[in-house]
Amino acid sequence: PDMSAQREVFEETGIEVESFFSKGTVTWETPEGELDGIYVFLYMADKDLIYETPKKTREGILDWKSIDWILHPLNLGIAEMVSQYLPVLLKKEGNYTFTYKNGQMHRS
């Protein structure tokens, strides 16, 4: 997962990430009943990093957003479950396992 995360960041942004933090996993059940999920990593960009956005990519539009924008309760521009796990990952040390089921996030 670590090497895949580094490769994905580079493929999608062109940014070479060397130092990052593994924060755990988030899993959910698809409408078809399949288990799906992601590994979650955090990376602190250098203050002097110049990366012009918004940038259109094959997977969507990349743009810098503030944590307040991401966590705003009326924000429809991001997956609903992000606001349930991101505050924990940003404030707590360690790795976590989150399971999203029936509209509720469970942490273990």
Secondary structure by P-SEA (a helix, b strand, c coil): caaaaaaaaaaaccccccbbbbccbbbbbcccccccbbbbbbbbccccbbbbccccccccbbbbbccccccccccccccccccccaaaaacccccbbbbbcccccccc
